[in-house]
């Protein structure tokens, strides 16, 4: 992956993280989503766009061209997100797919690009007359691609009969800590929420050395996942813990200021640990992104009469005319416990024709995550952020 593409993906991930985190905080919800999944799904949409629609998508995704974008996703799928379960590393699955109505054929060049660069499978379905049946086929793919963690992305009974095309990405991750926590030491304790109230939740504890960095106003814990003898990728979870109980909003602002913020603030070594507590948590989150993406700069793709997806549909009369991005849906789930992490996410894009900143480390460091914090599951070689989220209340899914 080129340095510009790497920077573009990180910038997109942190901008989207900030926007979704603000929305989630207003309703006091925990947050979990996959920047990589959203990036891949929108990249697949971009492969069929042109003119101003293409420029907006490339700008938000941080790519200089469709080829640059396709190359980035290809590197992610073949290297950063390659499955390592057979050699002792994390189990990783990354898949793309697209379904088009049988009366709306796709251009051969677009199908070829989707297959070569995104390894996307293409399926012809009957959206117009049997939308429920088409929805069931898509959800079956979702279940298979996420090891049944996510059972559906679209409610078959509510799928619009005017739908012409749905493009999707799914990602699944299951990794064991390189140093698992002993369940015997897990104890309940108080977690302080942003509103000042507390809740009793199980905390994992440990007294061994940990990878922790102390910065002005916050600390960062990096937990590595088990890997094989010759890993092609290295995965870890990074917990960004503000020093104050109500410091997460401010920390979120800081993280969003620099596309390379996460990587720059990772620990560079291990330290002796004093008190160490990290809550177990299981989160699930789903959201529509029709209001979020325009705020980031993707506007024309949603606008009737302006969206230009000329390179997508195989129609004789001005291909792609009237085809617009109608809905972008995202769903994600994650569970963190003594053994490790299991997570999955799906992003679906529904389209139709509209004729419808480091301080000196002390000798011992405490890391007590008993108040809201942010976390990122990253692949260190590419710096790709697979999953991101905020834990406001670990007692709630």
PASE-798805 format. One record per residue (C-alpha): residue number from 1; x, y, z; residue in three letters. Coordinates in steps of 0.1 Angstrom, whole numbers, plus 5000, padded with zeros to 4 digits. Layout:
! PASE-798805
<NUM <X Y Z> 'ALA'>
...
This chain:
! PASE-798805
<1 <5000 5000 5000> 'UNK'>
<2 <5014 5034 4990> 'UNK'>
<3 <5021 5060 5018> 'UNK'>
<4 <4994 5083 5003> 'UNK'>
<5 <4968 5054 5004> 'UNK'>
<6 <4978 5045 5039> 'UNK'>
<7 <4974 5081 5051> 'UNK'>
<8 <4940 5083 5032> 'UNK'>
<9 <4926 5052 5049> 'UNK'>
<10 <4937 5064 5083> 'UNK'>
<11 <4923 5099 5078> 'UNK'>
<12 <4890 5084 5066> 'UNK'>
<13 <4889 5060 5096> 'UNK'>
<14 <4895 5087 5122> 'UNK'>
<15 <4871 5112 5106> 'UNK'>
<16 <4844 5086 5105> 'UNK'>
<17 <4852 5075 5141> 'UNK'>
<18 <4848 5111 5154> 'UNK'>
<19 <4815 5116 5136> 'UNK'>
<20 <4800 5083 5148> 'UNK'>
<21 <4814 5087 5183> 'UNK'>
<22 <4797 5121 5186> 'UNK'>
<23 <4764 5107 5175> 'UNK'>
<24 <4767 5077 5198> 'UNK'>
<25 <4777 5099 5228> 'UNK'>
<26 <4746 5121 5224> 'UNK'>
<27 <4724 5090 5229> 'UNK'>
<28 <4748 5075 5255> 'UNK'>
<29 <4756 5045 5233> 'UNK'>
<30 <4787 5024 5231> 'UNK'>
<31 <4803 5024 5196> 'UNK'>
<32 <4819 4996 5175> 'UNK'>
<33 <4824 4998 5137> 'UNK'>
<34 <4849 4987 5111> 'UNK'>
<35 <4865 5016 5091> 'UNK'>
<36 <4881 4990 5068> 'UNK'>
<37 <4847 4975 5059> 'UNK'>
<38 <4831 5009 5051> 'UNK'>
<39 <4862 5019 5031> 'UNK'>
<40 <4860 4987 5011> 'UNK'>
<41 <4823 4990 5003> 'UNK'>
<42 <4826 5026 4992> 'UNK'>
<43 <4856 5017 4971> 'UNK'>
<44 <4835 4992 4953> 'UNK'>
<45 <4810 5019 4946> 'UNK'>
<46 <4838 5043 4935> 'UNK'>
<47 <4849 5017 4909> 'UNK'>
<48 <4817 5025 4889> 'UNK'>
<49 <4817 5063 4894> 'UNK'>
<50 <4831 5091 4872> 'UNK'>
<51 <4833 5129 4869> 'UNK'>
<52 <4824 5149 4901> 'UNK'>
<53 <4808 5119 4918> 'UNK'>
<54 <4842 5101 4914> 'UNK'>
<55 <4861 5131 4926> 'UNK'>
<56 <4841 5134 4958> 'UNK'>
<57 <4844 5097 4966> 'UNK'>
<58 <4882 5097 4960> 'UNK'>
<59 <4886 5129 4981> 'UNK'>
<60 <4869 5114 5011> 'UNK'>
<61 <4886 5080 5008> 'UNK'>
<62 <4920 5097 5003> 'UNK'>
<63 <4929 5082 4969> 'UNK'>
<64 <4943 5098 4938> 'UNK'>
<65 <4925 5075 4914> 'UNK'>
<66 <4902 5044 4911> 'UNK'>
<67 <4933 5023 4904> 'UNK'>
<68 <4950 5037 4935> 'UNK'>
<69 <4920 5029 4955> 'UNK'>
<70 <4916 4994 4941> 'UNK'>
<71 <4953 4987 4947> 'UNK'>
<72 <4949 4997 4984> 'UNK'>
<73 <4920 4974 4989> 'UNK'>
<74 <4938 4946 4971> 'UNK'>
<75 <4968 4949 4994> 'UNK'>
<76 <4946 4950 5024> 'UNK'>
<77 <4928 4918 5014> 'UNK'>
<78 <4959 4899 5003> 'UNK'>
<79 <4983 4910 5030> 'UNK'>
<80 <4970 4929 5060> 'UNK'>
<81 <4938 4909 5062> 'UNK'>
<82 <4950 4875 5051> 'UNK'>
<83 <4938 4847 5073> 'UNK'>
<84 <4965 4833 5096> 'UNK'>
<85 <4945 4807 5115> 'UNK'>
<86 <4964 4778 5099> 'UNK'>
<87 <4998 4790 5112> 'UNK'>
<88 <4987 4799 5147> 'UNK'>
<89 <4976 4835 5141> 'UNK'>
<90 <4942 4852 5140> 'UNK'>
<91 <4914 4840 5119> 'UNK'>
<92 <4905 4867 5095> 'UNK'>
<93 <4879 4868 5067> 'UNK'>
<94 <4874 4897 5043> 'UNK'>
<95 <4849 4895 5015> 'UNK'>
<96 <4830 4917 4990> 'UNK'>
<97 <4799 4909 4970> 'UNK'>
<98 <4774 4926 4948> 'UNK'>
<99 <4738 4917 4938> 'UNK'>
<100 <4721 4933 4908> 'UNK'>
<101 <4685 4930 4896> 'UNK'>
<102 <4683 4906 4866> 'UNK'>
<103 <4668 4935 4845> 'UNK'>
<104 <4698 4957 4854> 'UNK'>
<105 <4729 4940 4840> 'UNK'>
<106 <4764 4954 4849> 'UNK'>
<107 <4791 4964 4825> 'UNK'>
<108 <4816 4935 4819> 'UNK'>
<109 <4845 4959 4827> 'UNK'>
<110 <4829 4968 4861> 'UNK'>
<111 <4823 4931 4869> 'UNK'>
<112 <4859 4924 4859> 'UNK'>
<113 <4873 4952 4881> 'UNK'>
<114 <4852 4941 4911> 'UNK'>
<115 <4864 4905 4907> 'UNK'>
<116 <4901 4913 4902> 'UNK'>
<117 <4906 4942 4926> 'UNK'>
<118 <4880 4934 4953> 'UNK'>
<119 <4876 4897 4948> 'UNK'>
<120 <4838 4904 4947> 'UNK'>
<121 <4814 4878 4937> 'UNK'>
<122 <4785 4890 4915> 'UNK'>
<123 <4750 4876 4917> 'UNK'>
<124 <4719 4882 4897> 'UNK'>
<125 <4687 4884 4918> 'UNK'>
<126 <4651 4895 4914> 'UNK'>
<127 <4649 4927 4935> 'UNK'>
<128 <4619 4941 4916> 'UNK'>
<129 <4595 4912 4919> 'UNK'>
<130 <4610 4891 4948> 'UNK'>
<131 <4629 4915 4971> 'UNK'>
<132 <4623 4893 5001> 'UNK'>
<133 <4640 4864 4984> 'UNK'>
<134 <4669 4886 4973> 'UNK'>
<135 <4673 4899 5009> 'UNK'>
<136 <4675 4864 5022> 'UNK'>
<137 <4703 4855 4998> 'UNK'>
<138 <4722 4886 5009> 'UNK'>
<139 <4718 4878 5046> 'UNK'>
<140 <4729 4842 5040> 'UNK'>
<141 <4761 4856 5026> 'UNK'>
<142 <4764 4879 5056> 'UNK'>
<143 <4761 4850 5080> 'UNK'>
<144 <4786 4829 5061> 'UNK'>
<145 <4811 4858 5059> 'UNK'>
<146 <4809 4867 5096> 'UNK'>
<147 <4809 4832 5111> 'UNK'>
<148 <4773 4838 5121> 'UNK'>
<149 <4781 4867 5144> 'UNK'>
<150 <4760 4890 5122> 'UNK'>
<151 <4728 4873 5109> 'UNK'>
<152 <4715 4901 5086> 'UNK'>
<153 <4722 4935 5073> 'UNK'>
<154 <4689 4941 5055> 'UNK'>
<155 <4654 4932 5067> 'UNK'>
<156 <4641 4912 5037> 'UNK'>
<157 <4605 4924 5044> 'UNK'>
<158 <4616 4960 5041> 'UNK'>
<159 <4638 4958 5011> 'UNK'>
<160 <4627 4983 4985> 'UNK'>
<161 <4613 4966 4953> 'UNK'>
<162 <4629 4995 4933> 'UNK'>
<163 <4664 4984 4944> 'UNK'>
<164 <4687 4978 4914> 'UNK'>
<165 <4720 4971 4930> 'UNK'>
<166 <4735 4963 4965> 'UNK'>
<167 <4772 4962 4971> 'UNK'>
<168 <4786 4949 5004> 'UNK'>
<169 <4817 4941 5024> 'UNK'>
<170 <4821 4918 5054> 'UNK'>
<171 <4850 4914 5078> 'UNK'>
<172 <4855 4888 5105> 'UNK'>
<173 <4883 4887 5131> 'UNK'>
<174 <4891 4862 5159> 'UNK'>
<175 <4924 4865 5177> 'UNK'>
<176 <4938 4852 5210> 'UNK'>
<177 <4960 4874 5232> 'UNK'>
<178 <4997 4865 5230> 'UNK'>
<179 <4994 4867 5269> 'UNK'>
<180 <4959 4857 5279> 'UNK'>
<181 <4944 4869 5311> 'UNK'>
<182 <4937 4844 5339> 'UNK'>
<183 <4900 4841 5345> 'UNK'>
<184 <4907 4834 5382> 'UNK'>
<185 <4918 4870 5387> 'UNK'>
<186 <4887 4886 5370> 'UNK'>
<187 <4867 4905 5396> 'UNK'>
<188 <4837 4928 5395> 'UNK'>
<189 <4843 4965 5401> 'UNK'>
<190 <4829 4999 5395> 'UNK'>
<191 <4830 5015 5361> 'UNK'>
<192 <4824 5053 5361> 'UNK'>
<193 <4801 5065 5333> 'UNK'>
<194 <4802 5100 5317> 'UNK'>
<195 <4771 5111 5337> 'UNK'>
<196 <4788 5104 5370> 'UNK'>
<197 <4769 5072 5377> 'UNK'>
<198 <4786 5038 5382> 'UNK'>
<199 <4779 5003 5372> 'UNK'>
<200 <4794 4970 5384> 'UNK'>
<201 <4812 4951 5356> 'UNK'>
<202 <4838 4923 5354> 'UNK'>
<203 <4875 4935 5352> 'UNK'>
<204 <4903 4915 5338> 'UNK'>
<205 <4935 4919 5360> 'UNK'>
<206 <4972 4912 5355> 'UNK'>
<207 <5005 4921 5373> 'UNK'>
<208 <5029 4913 5345> 'UNK'>
<209 <5047 4939 5323> 'UNK'>
<210 <5025 4955 5297> 'UNK'>
<211 <5030 4977 5266> 'UNK'>
<212 <5019 5011 5279> 'UNK'>
<213 <5027 5046 5268> 'UNK'>
<214 <5020 5076 5290> 'UNK'>
<215 <5011 5108 5272> 'UNK'>
<216 <4998 5142 5284> 'UNK'>
<217 <4962 5136 5294> 'UNK'>
<218 <4960 5100 5284> 'UNK'>
<219 <4976 5065 5284> 'UNK'>
<220 <4977 5039 5257> 'UNK'>
<221 <4977 5001 5263> 'UNK'>
<222 <4986 4978 5234> 'UNK'>
<223 <4976 4942 5237> 'UNK'>
<224 <4991 4920 5210> 'UNK'>
<225 <4974 4890 5195> 'UNK'>
<226 <4990 4856 5191> 'UNK'>
<227 <5008 4851 5157> 'UNK'>
<228 <5024 4824 5137> 'UNK'>
<229 <5061 4817 5131> 'UNK'>
<230 <5063 4839 5099> 'UNK'>
<231 <5034 4864 5102> 'UNK'>
<232 <5024 4884 5071> 'UNK'>
<233 <5005 4908 5094> 'UNK'>
<234 <5007 4918 5131> 'UNK'>
<235 <4975 4926 5150> 'UNK'>
<236 <4969 4943 5183> 'UNK'>
<237 <4942 4961 5203> 'UNK'>
<238 <4951 4996 5214> 'UNK'>
<239 <4931 5011 5243> 'UNK'>
<240 <4933 5049 5246> 'UNK'>
<241 <4924 5058 5282> 'UNK'>
<242 <4919 5095 5292> 'UNK'>
<243 <4934 5104 5327> 'UNK'>
<244 <4902 5119 5338> 'UNK'>
<245 <4868 5101 5340> 'UNK'>
<246 <4851 5125 5317> 'UNK'>
<247 <4880 5130 5293> 'UNK'>
<248 <4869 5109 5264> 'UNK'>
<249 <4852 5136 5244> 'UNK'>
<250 <4884 5157 5245> 'UNK'>
<251 <4906 5127 5237> 'UNK'>
<252 <4883 5120 5207> 'UNK'>
<253 <4889 5155 5194> 'UNK'>
<254 <4927 5150 5197> 'UNK'>
<255 <4926 5117 5179> 'UNK'>
<256 <4907 5132 5150> 'UNK'>
<257 <4933 5160 5145> 'UNK'>
<258 <4959 5137 5128> 'UNK'>
<259 <4954 5108 5105> 'UNK'>
<260 <4985 5092 5120> 'UNK'>
<261 <4976 5099 5156> 'UNK'>
<262 <4970 5062 5166> 'UNK'>
<263 <5004 5050 5153> 'UNK'>
<264 <5023 5080 5167> 'UNK'>
<265 <5011 5073 5202> 'UNK'>
<266 <5016 5035 5204> 'UNK'>
<267 <5039 5022 5232> 'UNK'>
<268 <5075 5016 5223> 'UNK'>
<269 <5082 4990 5250> 'UNK'>
<270 <5069 4973 5281> 'UNK'>
<271 <5067 4988 5316> 'UNK'>
<272 <5062 4974 5351> 'UNK'>
<273 <5026 4975 5360> 'UNK'>
<274 <5011 4986 5393> 'UNK'>
<275 <4973 4984 5393> 'UNK'>
<276 <4959 4970 5361> 'UNK'>
<277 <4922 4966 5353> 'UNK'>
<278 <4905 4963 5319> 'UNK'>
<279 <4868 4956 5316> 'UNK'>
<280 <4854 4927 5296> 'UNK'>
<281 <4829 4939 5271> 'UNK'>
<282 <4806 4929 5243> 'UNK'>
<283 <4792 4955 5220> 'UNK'>
<284 <4770 4956 5189> 'UNK'>
<285 <4761 4986 5169> 'UNK'>
<286 <4742 4993 5137> 'UNK'>
<287 <4737 5026 5119> 'UNK'>
<288 <4726 5041 5086> 'UNK'>
<289 <4752 5065 5071> 'UNK'>
<290 <4731 5086 5048> 'UNK'>
<291 <4736 5117 5071> 'UNK'>
<292 <4772 5108 5081> 'UNK'>
<293 <4788 5104 5047> 'UNK'>
<294 <4776 5137 5032> 'UNK'>
<295 <4790 5155 5062> 'UNK'>
<296 <4824 5140 5053> 'UNK'>
<297 <4821 5151 5017> 'UNK'>
<298 <4803 5124 4998> 'UNK'>
<299 <4773 5144 4985> 'UNK'>
<300 <4767 5140 4948> 'UNK'>
<301 <4765 5102 4950> 'UNK'>
<302 <4732 5105 4969> 'UNK'>
<303 <4717 5132 4947> 'UNK'>
<304 <4691 5125 4920> 'UNK'>
<305 <4702 5139 4887> 'UNK'>
<306 <4738 5145 4898> 'UNK'>
<307 <4751 5111 4907> 'UNK'>
<308 <4772 5097 4879> 'UNK'>
<309 <4778 5059 4879> 'UNK'>
<310 <4782 5057 4841> 'UNK'>
<311 <4808 5029 4844> 'UNK'>
<312 <4785 5006 4863> 'UNK'>
<313 <4754 4996 4843> 'UNK'>
<314 <4754 4979 4809> 'UNK'>
<315 <4726 5000 4794> 'UNK'>
<316 <4726 5013 4759> 'UNK'>
<317 <4709 5046 4767> 'UNK'>
<318 <4734 5065 4789> 'UNK'>
<319 <4745 5037 4813> 'UNK'>
<320 <4742 5047 4850> 'UNK'>
<321 <4718 5075 4843> 'UNK'>
<322 <4696 5081 4873> 'UNK'>
<323 <4715 5055 4894> 'UNK'>
<324 <4721 5069 4929> 'UNK'>
<325 <4733 5057 4962> 'UNK'>
<326 <4702 5054 4982> 'UNK'>
<327 <4713 5039 5015> 'UNK'>
<328 <4745 5029 5033> 'UNK'>
<329 <4740 5005 5062> 'UNK'>
<330 <4767 4993 5087> 'UNK'>
<331 <4765 4967 5115> 'UNK'>
<332 <4793 4956 5138> 'UNK'>
<333 <4798 4934 5169> 'UNK'>
<334 <4828 4928 5192> 'UNK'>
<335 <4835 4907 5223> 'UNK'>
<336 <4867 4912 5244> 'UNK'>
<337 <4874 4887 5272> 'UNK'>
<338 <4903 4869 5289> 'UNK'>
<339 <4911 4848 5259> 'UNK'>
<340 <4911 4874 5232> 'UNK'>
<341 <4888 4892 5207> 'UNK'>
<342 <4861 4882 5182> 'UNK'>
<343 <4846 4908 5160> 'UNK'>
<344 <4827 4912 5127> 'UNK'>
<345 <4812 4939 5106> 'UNK'>
<346 <4792 4943 5074> 'UNK'>
<347 <4786 4974 5052> 'UNK'>
<348 <4759 4974 5025> 'UNK'>
<349 <4754 5001 4999> 'UNK'>
<350 <4719 5000 4983> 'UNK'>
<351 <4716 5017 4949> 'UNK'>
<352 <4687 5023 4926> 'UNK'>
<353 <4677 5043 4895> 'UNK'>
<354 <4657 5073 4906> 'UNK'>
<355 <4630 5073 4882> 'UNK'>
<356 <4627 5065 4921> 'UNK'>
<357 <5007 5147 5203> 'UNK'>
<358 <5049 5119 5252> 'UNK'>
<359 <5059 5123 5289> 'UNK'>
<360 <5086 5105 5308> 'UNK'>
<361 <5075 5071 5320> 'UNK'>
<362 <5074 5064 5358> 'UNK'>
<363 <5090 5032 5370> 'UNK'>
<364 <5055 5016 5375> 'UNK'>
<365 <5024 5024 5356> 'UNK'>
<366 <4988 5020 5366> 'UNK'>
<367 <4963 5013 5339> 'UNK'>
<368 <4928 5013 5353> 'UNK'>
<369 <4902 5015 5326> 'UNK'>
<370 <4873 5022 5350> 'UNK'>
<371 <4859 5050 5329> 'UNK'>
<372 <4850 5056 5292> 'UNK'>
<373 <4878 5049 5267> 'UNK'>
<374 <4884 5044 5230> 'UNK'>
<375 <4898 5013 5214> 'UNK'>
<376 <4912 5003 5180> 'UNK'>
<377 <4920 4969 5166> 'UNK'>
<378 <4948 4975 5142> 'UNK'>
<379 <4971 4957 5117> 'UNK'>
<380 <5005 4972 5125> 'UNK'>
<381 <5023 4967 5091> 'UNK'>
<382 <4997 4986 5071> 'UNK'>
<383 <4984 5007 5100> 'UNK'>
<384 <4949 4997 5089> 'UNK'>
<385 <4923 5001 5116> 'UNK'>
<386 <4901 4971 5114> 'UNK'>
<387 <4877 4980 5142> 'UNK'>
<388 <4872 5011 5163> 'UNK'>
<389 <4849 5021 5191> 'UNK'>
<390 <4842 5038 5224> 'UNK'>
<391 <4832 5020 5256> 'UNK'>
<392 <4809 5042 5276> 'UNK'>
<393 <4792 5014 5296> 'UNK'>
<394 <4807 4979 5294> 'UNK'>
<395 <4776 4965 5310> 'UNK'>
<396 <4755 4973 5280> 'UNK'>
<397 <4758 4956 5246> 'UNK'>
